[in-house]
């Protein structure tokens, strides 16, 4: 596959808190890092997203009395899963894994900075009131096709891919470069089915060897 200046790789939230040993660890999440590094040379245009929460973020169960991670609440009219404290601004858990190649990234887009609304997607917060600027950045550089990978499949990766598709990008999901949280054992499978049904192309890293 030849490089194209109309394509972008979006690397979602490959941060320590989402990796084994982290506060909100995705099982085997570290296994995607070599895959992501392997495919990066096939792109001229690479961006990343970074979960970047203030410590008082209301998606954290710890910021609600008598609530536990995994419970659902209504947060300003939006159904919100409560999470363990994770990816707090300036902490080690919010940093990218040291083994992740960052040498050719164009820009990092931080999300989840508003304490009153969570932000799974790399494009918008969950209420679609806040815009990270990622869409405009891609459009300004003539990007037409996006390839999405990272953590976690059933939340931030899925919503980034779906938002990208809704914004008119030809959208691909790299299946072996993502892993699911799986609060329910089948969440990852459901995420793949949902993305495929909406028109997102499901591929794996072998696509780039052709």
N, C-alpha and C positions, 0 to 999 in steps of 0.2 A: 504493500500500500504506500503510495507516494504521499508526502506531506502536502497539505493544502492550507493556504492562508485564509480559507473560509471556514476552517474547522477549529474547534477549541476543545480541550480537555478540561473538565471541571472536577477537581479533587475535593471531596466534601469531608471536612472535620476529622482528619486522621491525627487526632490529638491523644495525649497520654490518658486522659480520663475515660476515653472510649476503648482503650486497649487493655488486654489482660493485666490485672493489677490495679486498674484505674477505678475511679469512683462509680462509673457507669459503664463497666467493661462489657464489650461485645465479644462473645466467645469466638476465639480464633481470629479476632480482628487483626492481629499482627501479621497473619498469613497473607494479607492482601498487599502489604508494603512492597515485597519484591515484584509482584505483578504490576503494580502502579509504576514502579521505577523502570520496569522493562518496557512499558508502552510509552513512557514520556518522550523518548527520542523520536517517536512517530508524529509528534505535534510541534508546530512552530508557535502555537499559542496555548498557554497553560495558565489557568487561574485556580485559586483555592478558596474555600470558605473556612471560617474559624468560628466555632461557638465561643462567645465572649460575654459571659454573664456578669452583671454586678452581683455581689454577694447577697443582696436583698431580693433577688429575683423570685417572683411569686410562683414560678413553676417548681420551686424547691419545696419538698414536703416539710423540711425543717423550718420553713417560714410560715407554717400554719400549725396552730395548736391541735394536738391529738390527731394529726394526719400522718399517713405512712406512704412511702414510695409505692407507686402502682395504683393508688387511689385516684378517682376522677373527681374533679371539682368544676364548678362554673367560675370562670375567670373573665369578668367583664363581658359576659354573654357567650363565651367560647368554652367548649368542653376541653379541659386541660388535664392531661396525665401529670401526676406529681412525681418528680424525679428526686433521686439523691442529689445533694449539692455537687455540682460538677462544672468544669471549665470556667471557673471564676477568674475574672480579669486579673492578669499578672501572676497567676499561680503556675506551678510546674504542670499541673494537670491540663491546663489550657494550651500548652505549647505543642507544636508538632513533633512527632516522633523523630529522633535524631537520625534514624536510618532512611527517612524519606528524602529523596532528592528534591531540593528546592532551587536548584541552580538556574533553571530557565523559566521560573514562574514570572508572569507579568504583573500580577497583583493579588493581594489577599483581601477578601471581603469578610468583614466581621459581622456577626449576626447575634440576635438574642440580647442586645444591649438595653432594650427597654424593659424595666423590671415588671411591667404590667402585662406583657404579652410575650409568649414564647415565639421562637422563630426556627422552624424546622428547615424551610426552604432557604436556599442561598440567594433567592431573588427578593422575597417578601417575608414579613412576619406573618403569623398565623391568622391575623385579622385583615391582612392586606392593607394595613394602614401605613406601614413603614416599608420603604424600598431601599435595598442595600446599594443600589447603583450598578449591580452586576449586569442587568439587561442592557442598560444604556452603554456600558463599557464594551460589551460584546458587539452591539449594533454599530457603535462608532468605529469599530475595527473591521466591519464587514463580515462578521462571523454569521454563518447561516446554519451550520450543523454543530451540535454539541454532543460530547461523549461524557457521561457522568459515571463517577466511581467514588468509593470512599465509605464512610460510616454515618449512619447505619442504614442498611437497605430499606427497612420498613418505616423509617421516619425521615431523616434529613435527606437521604439520597432519593427516596421516592418523591418527596414533595419538591425537591429541586428539579428533578426530571419532569414532573407533571407541570410545574410552573414554566419551565423552559419550553415545553411543547405548547402550552397555552399562549405563549408569547410569540409563537410562530417559528421557533427553531426546529429544525429536523433533529430529533432527539434519539440518542442511543444510550442504552444502559449496559455497562460492561459487567457481566454477571460474576466472573471469577475475581473481580477487583472490588467486591463489596461483601459485607456480611450483615446479618440481621440481629437486632436485639432479641426478638422473639419473646416478648412478654407472654404471648401465647405461642405455642410451638409451631403454629402454621402461619404466623404473621409474615414471614419472609416469602413464603409461597404465595400468599394472598397479594402481597405487594407486587410481585412479578406478574401475576395474573391481571391486576388492575392496570399496571403500566402497559402491558401488551394490549389489553382491550382498548386502551385509549389511543394506541397508535405508536407507542414507543418501541423501537427496535431492540430486541434483546440479543446481545452478542456476547462473545467472550474474547479473551486476549488473542486467540489464534486469528481473529479477524485482521489483525495488523501484520500478520506474516504473509498474507496473500499478495 
